[in-house]
Amino acid sequence: MTNVRPTESVQIFLPMRPAALPDAQRLAAWARLAGMDVRVELVATLPDCSGMAVAIGKFANAADWIKSSFRTHLPAGDWAALRDWASTHLPACDVPLSLFSDNGTTLEVLPGEYWVEAGTPCAISLDMAPPEWSLLQHARALDTCLALAESCTGGDLAARITALPGSSALLRHGFVTYSNAAKIQLLKVQEATLARVGAVAEETALEMLGGALHEADIAAAITGIAGPGGAVPGKPVGTVCIAWGARAAEPQVRTCHFHGDRWSVQYAAGSVALGGLLGLLRGAG
């Protein structure tokens, strides 16, 4: 292995089933933005390595591994510690804003999330925090409760939120209405709407949103085609309709066209929904 100076590259190690993969991807993006070479690896045991390295999550040999001065071990899910480490050890660079969209002019940091410069419309300053964490903090400050209506994401967005300590202060309930019958029964989506435009349509997403808002202050609804099959004429794989809004306020809805595999489409749809909800709460704060 060729030795390199720690300021030129960084290795990031994660357990074989990592809970902190999104955090690691943000750290890798930050390092690349600062001009460094980055390699992210899934390993069962932390390997001997040269140069700067960060391990995120639980490893049996972590105590011995960090005896090298260029190695750091951080707990999974502690994005603030990761941010502080990056601020101290990586070359200085501006922390970018996050734009949650189905398209952007830069590479995605994570599916549905692009880093952009100040002045970009609809961009949000998260200071390296996950969008679900930022949403939780805003909701706590405003004493706001959330409901979710998910179809193609199958509860993934609710899982991202409930992975956070204190999430009960935000999430009131979530509906996974995968079938049309469930949309009709649980969210009061109109049979006529489904017959006219189908499950993947902005009209359907708005009616799902309305059903979710009955006992919550804010809500989001997601319905789409995550793939690999399910495409219909005019609605290719990756087509997702996302609605968000608050009671007694004009709802927002958009149709996105995501790329990538099933997980990528599902994750991106959740991130765009989070971005919409964050914009809603930031405007109310």
N, C-alpha and C positions, 0 to 999 in steps of 0.2 A: 504494500500500500504506500502510495506517495504521501509524505508528510506535507501538510499545508498549514499556514498560519491560521489561528482561530478566527481572524477577522475576514477570511476569504470564503469559508464554508461552514455549514452547520448540519449535523445529523440529528434527526428526530426519531426516537424509538417509541413504539406503542405496543401494548400487549396484543396477542393474537386476536382478541375480541375487544377492540378498544371502545371505551365509552367516550373518549375525548377526541375522536377523529375530527369533528368540526373545529375544535380549538387548535389542533395540530395543523389543519389546513390553513387557518388564519395566520398562525405563526409562520408557516412556510411562505405564505404570500407576503407577509411583512418582511421576512428576510430577503426574498427576491427583490422586493421593492427597494430595499437598502443596498442592492447590488451583490448579494451573496449567492453562492451555489447552495442548494438545499437538497437533501435526500430524506424521505420519510420511509421508515421500514416498520413492518409488523414482525415482532420477534417474541419468542417464548422466554428467552433469557437474554439479559443485556450483554452484548458482545464487547470485547476489547476493541478500541478504536482510537484513532489519532484525531486531533483537532477538536473543535467545539462540538458538544453533543448535549441533547436534552432528552430525558426519558419522562414520559407522561403516563401515569397510572401505576398499578401495582406490579412489582417484579421481586422475586425472591432474593435476588442478588444485588438489589439496589444499594444497600449500605456499603458493600465493598466496591461497587462500581463507581460511586461518586467520590472515592478517595483521590481521584485525579482532579486537579484544580480546574480543568476545562469541561467538567461534566456536571450536569445539574439534574436533579430528580424533583419533579413536581407532581402533585396529586391530580387525578383526573377531575375535570369540571371546575378547577380553580382558575378561571380565565384571567382574574385580576393578577394572580401571581405570575401567570404567563406573560401578561402585558408588562408587568414590572421588570421581569427578567429581560424581555426584548428591549425595553427602554434603556436598560443598563448595559447590555452586552452587544447589541447590534449597532451598526453604524447609524448615525442620526438621519432620520427622514420624517417627513410630515405624515402623520397618521391620516389616511384618507377617510372620506365619508362612504357610507353604504347606500347603494341604489338597488332596490328590490324590483326586478323586472324579468321579462322573458327575453330581453335582448339588451346588449350594451356594446360600447366601443372598446372595452377592455376585456381581458380574460376573466372568467368567473372565479371568485375566491371559493365559493361553494355554489351548488346549483341554485339559480335564482338570485344570487347576491353578487353584485359588481362593486368594486372600489373605484370611486371617482373623485375628482378634484372639487374644491370649494366652488360654489356658484352653480353647480349642476342642479337643475330643477328636481325636486322631490327627494334629494339626497338627505340622509340622516346621519348625524354624528353619534356613533355607538361607543367610541373610545375602545374598540376591540371587544366589546361585550357581545354575546349572542343576542339576536333581536328578541328572543323570547324572554331573556332576563330583563332587557330594557323595558319591554311591555309590562312585565310584572312590577317594576319600580314605578312606572307612570300610573298604573292602575291602583297601586297602594296609596299613592299621593292623592289620587282623586276619589278613592273609595269606590272603585268601579268594578263590577263583576262581568265576566265574559261567558258566552255560550258559543259552542262550535257545532256546525252541521257539516259533516264530512262524508263524501262518497268515495271517490277514487283514492283518497289518501288513507282511508280505512282506520282513522284514529291516530295517524302519525303525528299530526299537529298537536293533539291533546297530549300525546306521549312526550313530545318535546317540552311542553309547558309543565307537565306534572313531574318531570325529572328534576325540576328546580325545587329546592327547599322553600317552603312558604307559598307554594303555588295555590294552596286552598284560598288564599286571599284574592286570587284572580279568577280562577276557573269555577264557574257555577255548575255547568254540566256540558256534556258533549253527546251528540247524536252521530252514530255511524249508520247512515241510511244508504246502504249499498244497492238495494233494489228499489225499483219504482214503487212497489207496494209499501216499503218502509217510508219512503219520502211522503207518500200520501197519508199514511196512518199517523206517523210521528210528527211530521212538519207541516201537514195540511197543504202540501203541494197539490194543485188542482189536476185531476185526471185529464181535463181538457188541455192544459198546458203541456203535459207530457205527450199527449197524442199529437199535438200540433207541432211542437219544436223538439221533443225528445228530452232525455235526461241531461245531455250536455248542451246547455244553452243558457244565455244570460237570464232569460225570463225564469227558468227553473232555479238558477242560483239565487235570484232575488226572492222567490217564494220560499226557498229553503231558509234564507236569511230571516225572512219575516216570521217563520215558525220558530226559529231558534231564539228570537228576540223577546218572546212572550214573557220570560222570567229572567231577563238579564239586561244589563245596561248597554252592552256592546256585543256584537256577534260577528262571526265570519262564516261563510258557506263556500264549499269547494265541490265541484262536480266536473269530471273530465274523463279522459282516456289515457291511462298510464301505460298501456301496452303490456306485452309486445303485440297483442292482437286487439281487436275491438274497433278498428278504424272503420268509418263509414264515409260515403262521398261528402266532401266538404268539411270533414272533421277527421283529420289524420291523427295518428298516435302523437301524444303530447299536447293535444288541445285540452285546455282546462279553463273553465269559467269560475271566477272567484268574485264573491260579493262580500262587502263588509259595511257596517253601519251601526248607528245608535238609535235607540227609541226616539221617536219624534224628530228625526233628522233625515235628510235626503240620503238614501243609500248610494254606495258606489259599487260598480260592477265592471269587470273587464274580462275579455277573453285573451288568454295567453297561449303561446305555441312554444312549448319547451322541447329541448332536445335531450338525447341520452337515453339510458335504460329506465326501467320501471322505477327503481329507487330514485334516480335523478329527477324524474318528473314529479314524483310524490314530494320529495324534499323541496324542490323549487316552488311547487304550488304552496306549500306551507310557509315558505319564506316570503313569498309575495303577499300572502294573507297577513302575515305578521307586519310587513312593511305598511300595508294599508291601515291596520289597526293602530300602529304606532303614529302614523300621520294624523289619524283621527284624534288620539289622546293628546298629542303634542299641540294640536289646534285648540283643544279644550282646556289645556293647562294654563 
